[in-house]
Amino acid sequence: MSVYDEKREELERHEFMMGVPRGRLAVTLDAITDAMALVGQHGVYCQSQRQLGMPAMDIQVVMKSLKDAKELIQGVMEELKANA
């Protein structure tokens, strides 16, 4: 099933409120935020052996990548808003 089918209602709602590009980016941000929450929960159970109290290194790398992707998308949304 396509993501467009899976998230049809959410896409329609955000696209109506913000326009198609920004609406799709908003849904993408929601998906990344959900992924970050899941990875964060996993990090509680997979602790680093070298850094006590920190998630395992692979989880730290995934979280950084998700945070970076989220920041880039937010930048695009701000640019679209400024040019609207």
N, CA, C and O atoms as CSV, one atom per row, in Angstrom:
chain,resi,resn,atom,element,x,y,z
A,1,MET,N,N,0.840,-1.182,0.000
A,1,MET,CA,C,0.000,0.000,0.000
A,1,MET,C,C,0.883,1.242,0.000
A,1,MET,O,O,1.860,1.321,0.744
A,2,SER,N,N,0.539,2.187,-0.819
A,2,SER,CA,C,1.284,3.435,-0.945
A,2,SER,C,C,1.082,4.313,0.294
A,2,SER,O,O,0.031,4.274,0.934
A,3,VAL,N,N,2.090,5.091,0.611
A,3,VAL,CA,C,1.989,6.032,1.721
A,3,VAL,C,C,0.860,7.026,1.473
A,3,VAL,O,O,0.228,7.503,2.415
A,4,TYR,N,N,0.608,7.340,0.193
A,4,TYR,CA,C,-0.470,8.271,-0.144
A,4,TYR,C,C,-1.836,7.662,0.178
A,4,TYR,O,O,-2.768,8.382,0.538
A,5,ASP,N,N,-1.956,6.344,0.049
A,5,ASP,CA,C,-3.196,5.661,0.424
A,5,ASP,C,C,-3.294,5.527,1.934
A,5,ASP,O,O,-4.345,5.760,2.533
A,6,GLU,N,N,-2.172,5.146,2.536
A,6,GLU,CA,C,-2.132,4.914,3.974
A,6,GLU,C,C,-2.445,6.176,4.781
A,6,GLU,O,O,-3.137,6.106,5.797
A,7,LYS,N,N,-1.954,7.295,4.346
A,7,LYS,CA,C,-2.103,8.554,5.088
A,7,LYS,C,C,-3.018,9.539,4.361
A,7,LYS,O,O,-2.873,10.753,4.509
A,8,ARG,N,N,-3.950,9.018,3.584
A,8,ARG,CA,C,-4.820,9.844,2.746
A,8,ARG,C,C,-5.536,10.931,3.534
A,8,ARG,O,O,-5.500,12.100,3.151
A,9,GLU,N,N,-6.190,10.554,4.636
A,9,GLU,CA,C,-6.959,11.539,5.411
A,9,GLU,C,C,-6.056,12.620,6.002
A,9,GLU,O,O,-6.372,13.809,5.956
A,10,GLU,N,N,-4.935,12.185,6.555
A,10,GLU,CA,C,-4.002,13.140,7.150
A,10,GLU,C,C,-3.437,14.081,6.076
A,10,GLU,O,O,-3.325,15.287,6.300
A,11,LEU,N,N,-3.084,13.525,4.911
A,11,LEU,CA,C,-2.592,14.341,3.808
A,11,LEU,C,C,-3.646,15.342,3.347
A,11,LEU,O,O,-3.344,16.520,3.157
A,12,GLU,N,N,-4.861,14.884,3.170
A,12,GLU,CA,C,-5.933,15.780,2.719
A,12,GLU,C,C,-6.131,16.935,3.690
A,12,GLU,O,O,-6.274,18.085,3.276
A,13,ARG,N,N,-6.139,16.627,4.978
A,13,ARG,CA,C,-6.357,17.655,6.003
A,13,ARG,C,C,-5.235,18.695,5.967
A,13,ARG,O,O,-5.502,19.897,5.954
A,14,HIS,N,N,-3.986,18.237,5.952
A,14,HIS,CA,C,-2.858,19.170,5.964
A,14,HIS,C,C,-2.723,19.918,4.637
A,14,HIS,O,O,-2.392,21.103,4.623
A,15,GLU,N,N,-2.976,19.234,3.531
A,15,GLU,CA,C,-2.898,19.906,2.234
A,15,GLU,C,C,-3.965,20.988,2.107
A,15,GLU,O,O,-3.719,22.035,1.509
A,16,PHE,N,N,-5.141,20.744,2.663
A,16,PHE,CA,C,-6.211,21.740,2.638
A,16,PHE,C,C,-5.814,22.968,3.454
A,16,PHE,O,O,-6.043,24.102,3.031
A,17,MET,N,N,-5.215,22.738,4.631
A,17,MET,CA,C,-4.855,23.840,5.520
A,17,MET,C,C,-3.633,24.615,5.041
A,17,MET,O,O,-3.573,25.835,5.198
A,18,MET,N,N,-2.653,23.913,4.453
A,18,MET,CA,C,-1.358,24.539,4.181
A,18,MET,C,C,-0.973,24.580,2.708
A,18,MET,O,O,0.029,25.199,2.352
A,19,GLY,N,N,-1.735,23.944,1.867
A,19,GLY,CA,C,-1.338,23.769,0.470
A,19,GLY,C,C,-0.629,22.431,0.317
A,19,GLY,O,O,-0.185,21.839,1.300
A,20,VAL,N,N,-0.527,21.965,-0.909
A,20,VAL,CA,C,0.002,20.618,-1.151
A,20,VAL,C,C,1.453,20.451,-0.683
A,20,VAL,O,O,1.723,19.527,0.084
A,21,PRO,N,N,2.392,21.295,-1.106
A,21,PRO,CA,C,3.788,21.044,-0.692
A,21,PRO,C,C,3.978,21.092,0.827
A,21,PRO,O,O,4.565,20.185,1.417
A,22,ARG,N,N,3.479,22.155,1.449
A,22,ARG,CA,C,3.659,22.287,2.905
A,22,ARG,C,C,2.861,21.242,3.659
A,22,ARG,O,O,3.305,20.769,4.705
A,23,GLY,N,N,1.689,20.870,3.153
A,23,GLY,CA,C,0.897,19.833,3.801
A,23,GLY,C,C,1.615,18.494,3.788
A,23,GLY,O,O,1.622,17.776,4.789
A,24,ARG,N,N,2.212,18.161,2.663
A,24,ARG,CA,C,2.959,16.901,2.572
A,24,ARG,C,C,4.195,16.927,3.457
A,24,ARG,O,O,4.544,15.921,4.074
A,25,LEU,N,N,4.853,18.070,3.520
A,25,LEU,CA,C,6.005,18.190,4.410
A,25,LEU,C,C,5.581,18.064,5.871
A,25,LEU,O,O,6.306,17.476,6.673
A,26,ALA,N,N,4.425,18.603,6.223
A,26,ALA,CA,C,3.930,18.498,7.598
A,26,ALA,C,C,3.669,17.043,7.962
A,26,ALA,O,O,3.995,16.610,9.068
A,27,VAL,N,N,3.084,16.286,7.041
A,27,VAL,CA,C,2.838,14.865,7.296
A,27,VAL,C,C,4.166,14.121,7.403
A,27,VAL,O,O,4.302,13.204,8.212
A,28,THR,N,N,5.135,14.511,6.597
A,28,THR,CA,C,6.464,13.913,6.674
A,28,THR,C,C,7.099,14.191,8.028
A,28,THR,O,O,7.706,13.302,8.625
A,29,LEU,N,N,6.962,15.418,8.515
A,29,LEU,CA,C,7.492,15.754,9.847
A,29,LEU,C,C,6.833,14.911,10.928
A,29,LEU,O,O,7.504,14.460,11.856
A,30,ASP,N,N,5.525,14.693,10.817
A,30,ASP,CA,C,4.832,13.847,11.778
A,30,ASP,C,C,5.389,12.421,11.757
A,30,ASP,O,O,5.576,11.809,12.809
A,31,ALA,N,N,5.652,11.895,10.558
A,31,ALA,CA,C,6.188,10.540,10.442
A,31,ALA,C,C,7.591,10.454,11.051
A,31,ALA,O,O,7.926,9.478,11.724
A,32,ILE,N,N,8.398,11.475,10.810
A,32,ILE,CA,C,9.749,11.488,11.392
A,32,ILE,C,C,9.677,11.598,12.908
A,32,ILE,O,O,10.445,10.942,13.613
A,33,THR,N,N,8.771,12.414,13.413
A,33,THR,CA,C,8.600,12.556,14.863
A,33,THR,C,C,8.176,11.229,15.477
A,33,THR,O,O,8.667,10.852,16.541
A,34,ASP,N,N,7.268,10.520,14.814
A,34,ASP,CA,C,6.856,9.194,15.305
A,34,ASP,C,C,8.040,8.231,15.322
A,34,ASP,O,O,8.212,7.472,16.276
A,35,ALA,N,N,8.857,8.261,14.265
A,35,ALA,CA,C,10.033,7.395,14.203
A,35,ALA,C,C,11.017,7.734,15.324
A,35,ALA,O,O,11.620,6.844,15.922
A,36,MET,N,N,11.170,9.027,15.599
A,36,MET,CA,C,12.065,9.446,16.677
A,36,MET,C,C,11.581,8.932,18.027
A,36,MET,O,O,12.385,8.521,18.863
A,37,ALA,N,N,10.288,8.953,18.236
A,37,ALA,CA,C,9.734,8.452,19.496
A,37,ALA,C,C,10.002,6.953,19.642
A,37,ALA,O,O,10.375,6.489,20.720
A,38,LEU,N,N,9.812,6.203,18.567
A,38,LEU,CA,C,10.060,4.764,18.616
A,38,LEU,C,C,11.533,4.450,18.850
A,38,LEU,O,O,11.867,3.573,19.647
A,39,VAL,N,N,12.412,5.165,18.154
A,39,VAL,CA,C,13.850,4.948,18.332
A,39,VAL,C,C,14.261,5.351,19.748
A,39,VAL,O,O,15.081,4.683,20.377
A,40,GLY,N,N,13.690,6.440,20.237
A,40,GLY,CA,C,13.982,6.872,21.605
A,40,GLY,C,C,13.572,5.841,22.641
A,40,GLY,O,O,14.300,5.602,23.604
A,41,GLN,N,N,12.416,5.232,22.451
A,41,GLN,CA,C,11.974,4.171,23.364
A,41,GLN,C,C,12.928,2.984,23.309
A,41,GLN,O,O,13.260,2.392,24.336
A,42,HIS,N,N,13.364,2.645,22.099
A,42,HIS,CA,C,14.306,1.540,21.936
A,42,HIS,C,C,15.632,1.867,22.625
A,42,HIS,O,O,16.277,0.989,23.197
A,43,GLY,N,N,16.029,3.136,22.563
A,43,GLY,CA,C,17.274,3.556,23.187
A,43,GLY,C,C,17.294,3.389,24.695
A,43,GLY,O,O,18.362,3.258,25.295
A,44,VAL,N,N,16.121,3.393,25.310
A,44,VAL,CA,C,16.043,3.185,26.758
A,44,VAL,C,C,16.526,1.778,27.116
A,44,VAL,O,O,17.140,1.570,28.163
A,45,TYR,N,N,16.244,0.826,26.242
A,45,TYR,CA,C,16.583,-0.566,26.526
A,45,TYR,C,C,17.936,-0.986,25.969
A,45,TYR,O,O,18.517,-1.965,26.438
A,46,CYS,N,N,18.439,-0.273,24.990
A,46,CYS,CA,C,19.731,-0.591,24.375
A,46,CYS,C,C,20.741,0.457,24.802
A,46,CYS,O,O,20.983,1.425,24.081
A,47,GLN,N,N,21.316,0.271,25.942
A,47,GLN,CA,C,22.253,1.240,26.495
A,47,GLN,C,C,23.673,0.983,25.999
A,47,GLN,O,O,24.054,-0.159,25.740
A,48,SER,N,N,24.434,2.038,25.872
A,48,SER,CA,C,25.822,1.961,25.456
A,48,SER,C,C,26.659,1.346,26.572
A,48,SER,O,O,26.456,1.637,27.751
A,49,GLN,N,N,27.597,0.496,26.185
A,49,GLN,CA,C,28.517,-0.085,27.166
A,49,GLN,C,C,29.615,0.912,27.537
A,49,GLN,O,O,30.175,0.858,28.632
A,50,ARG,N,N,29.912,1.818,26.612
A,50,ARG,CA,C,30.993,2.781,26.825
A,50,ARG,C,C,30.522,4.054,27.515
A,50,ARG,O,O,31.253,4.635,28.317
A,51,GLN,N,N,29.298,4.489,27.205
A,51,GLN,CA,C,28.773,5.734,27.769
A,51,GLN,C,C,27.546,5.396,28.612
A,51,GLN,O,O,26.441,5.252,28.089
A,52,LEU,N,N,27.746,5.275,29.881
A,52,LEU,CA,C,26.645,4.909,30.764
A,52,LEU,C,C,25.526,5.942,30.698
A,52,LEU,O,O,25.784,7.146,30.702
A,53,GLY,N,N,24.301,5.474,30.636
A,53,GLY,CA,C,23.142,6.356,30.579
A,53,GLY,C,C,22.817,6.868,29.189
A,53,GLY,O,O,21.864,7.627,29.015
A,54,MET,N,N,23.596,6.463,28.199
A,54,MET,CA,C,23.374,6.893,26.814
A,54,MET,C,C,22.896,5.696,25.992
A,54,MET,O,O,23.239,4.554,26.297
A,55,PRO,N,N,22.104,5.958,24.949
A,55,PRO,CA,C,21.700,4.874,24.060
A,55,PRO,C,C,22.917,4.313,23.315
A,55,PRO,O,O,23.960,4.961,23.226
A,56,ALA,N,N,22.764,3.103,22.787
A,56,ALA,CA,C,23.827,2.501,21.990
A,56,ALA,C,C,24.183,3.431,20.827
A,56,ALA,O,O,23.360,4.237,20.392
A,57,MET,N,N,25.406,3.310,20.333
A,57,MET,CA,C,25.906,4.221,19.308
A,57,MET,C,C,25.047,4.204,18.047
A,57,MET,O,O,24.813,5.261,17.461
A,58,ASP,N,N,24.571,3.037,17.612
A,58,ASP,CA,C,23.757,3.001,16.399
A,58,ASP,C,C,22.453,3.765,16.581
A,58,ASP,O,O,21.962,4.394,15.644
A,59,ILE,N,N,21.901,3.714,17.766
A,59,ILE,CA,C,20.671,4.458,18.049
A,59,ILE,C,C,20.958,5.954,18.068
A,59,ILE,O,O,20.139,6.745,17.601
A,60,GLN,N,N,22.106,6.349,18.601
A,60,GLN,CA,C,22.481,7.762,18.586
A,60,GLN,C,C,22.627,8.274,17.152
A,60,GLN,O,O,22.228,9.398,16.848
A,61,VAL,N,N,23.198,7.446,16.271
A,61,VAL,CA,C,23.393,7.840,14.874
A,61,VAL,C,C,22.041,7.979,14.172
A,61,VAL,O,O,21.826,8.932,13.424
A,62,VAL,N,N,21.131,7.033,14.410
A,62,VAL,CA,C,19.799,7.093,13.802
A,62,VAL,C,C,19.055,8.332,14.294
A,62,VAL,O,O,18.426,9.028,13.497
A,63,MET,N,N,19.118,8.613,15.587
A,63,MET,CA,C,18.439,9.788,16.135
A,63,MET,C,C,19.001,11.077,15.532
A,63,MET,O,O,18.243,11.996,15.223
A,64,LYS,N,N,20.322,11.149,15.364
A,64,LYS,CA,C,20.915,12.343,14.763
A,64,LYS,C,C,20.447,12.505,13.324
A,64,LYS,O,O,20.145,13.618,12.895
A,65,SER,N,N,20.385,11.422,12.581
A,65,SER,CA,C,19.930,11.490,11.191
A,65,SER,C,C,18.479,11.953,11.120
A,65,SER,O,O,18.128,12.768,10.267
A,66,LEU,N,N,17.637,11.438,12.010
A,66,LEU,CA,C,16.239,11.851,12.026
A,66,LEU,C,C,16.105,13.324,12.413
A,66,LEU,O,O,15.309,14.050,11.818
A,67,LYS,N,N,16.870,13.763,13.398
A,67,LYS,CA,C,16.834,15.173,13.799
A,67,LYS,C,C,17.295,16.075,12.653
A,67,LYS,O,O,16.703,17.125,12.404
A,68,ASP,N,N,18.355,15.656,11.957
A,68,ASP,CA,C,18.855,16.443,10.828
A,68,ASP,C,C,17.819,16.524,9.711
A,68,ASP,O,O,17.601,17.591,9.136
A,69,ALA,N,N,17.179,15.388,9.403
A,69,ALA,CA,C,16.147,15.368,8.358
A,69,ALA,C,C,14.992,16.285,8.740
A,69,ALA,O,O,14.469,17.021,7.904
A,70,LYS,N,N,14.605,16.235,9.994
A,70,LYS,CA,C,13.512,17.078,10.474
A,70,LYS,C,C,13.877,18.561,10.343
A,70,LYS,O,O,13.051,19.373,9.927
A,71,GLU,N,N,15.101,18.902,10.694
A,71,GLU,CA,C,15.550,20.290,10.596
A,71,GLU,C,C,15.557,20.770,9.137
A,71,GLU,O,O,15.159,21.899,8.852
A,72,LEU,N,N,16.009,19.912,8.223
A,72,LEU,CA,C,16.011,20.268,6.804
A,72,LEU,C,C,14.592,20.491,6.287
A,72,LEU,O,O,14.345,21.445,5.549
A,73,ILE,N,N,13.673,19.630,6.663
A,73,ILE,CA,C,12.279,19.768,6.222
A,73,ILE,C,C,11.674,21.045,6.782
A,73,ILE,O,O,10.959,21.755,6.076
A,74,GLN,N,N,11.955,21.343,8.042
A,74,GLN,CA,C,11.445,22.577,8.639
A,74,GLN,C,C,11.988,23.796,7.905
A,74,GLN,O,O,11.277,24.786,7.732
A,75,GLY,N,N,13.242,23.729,7.472
A,75,GLY,CA,C,13.823,24.824,6.692
A,75,GLY,C,C,13.114,25.017,5.371
A,75,GLY,O,O,12.872,26.151,4.956
A,76,VAL,N,N,12.777,23.920,4.699
A,76,VAL,CA,C,12.037,24.006,3.443
A,76,VAL,C,C,10.653,24.616,3.677
A,76,VAL,O,O,10.189,25.445,2.894
A,77,MET,N,N,10.004,24.196,4.761
A,77,MET,CA,C,8.668,24.730,5.058
A,77,MET,C,C,8.732,26.232,5.315
A,77,MET,O,O,7.856,26.974,4.870
A,78,GLU,N,N,9.763,26.685,6.029
A,78,GLU,CA,C,9.916,28.119,6.289
A,78,GLU,C,C,10.163,28.872,4.986
A,78,GLU,O,O,9.642,29.968,4.781
A,79,GLU,N,N,10.961,28.275,4.115
A,79,GLU,CA,C,11.235,28.914,2.817
A,79,GLU,C,C,9.972,29.012,1.984
A,79,GLU,O,O,9.717,30.040,1.357
A,80,LEU,N,N,9.181,27.948,1.973
A,80,LEU,CA,C,7.921,27.974,1.224
A,80,LEU,C,C,6.980,29.034,1.785
A,80,LEU,O,O,6.298,29.731,1.034
A,81,LYS,N,N,6.950,29.150,3.108
A,81,LYS,CA,C,6.083,30.137,3.751
A,81,LYS,C,C,6.536,31.563,3.402
A,81,LYS,O,O,5.715,32.444,3.145
A,82,ALA,N,N,7.841,31.765,3.400
A,82,ALA,CA,C,8.380,33.096,3.098
A,82,ALA,C,C,8.102,33.492,1.643
A,82,ALA,O,O,7.925,34.672,1.340
A,83,ASN,N,N,8.066,32.515,0.762
A,83,ASN,CA,C,7.840,32.795,-0.667
A,83,ASN,C,C,6.364,32.778,-1.051
A,83,ASN,O,O,6.022,33.018,-2.209
A,84,ALA,N,N,5.487,32.496,-0.086
A,84,ALA,CA,C,4.057,32.427,-0.409
A,84,ALA,C,C,3.444,33.798,-0.544
A,84,ALA,O,O,2.249,33.916,-0.813
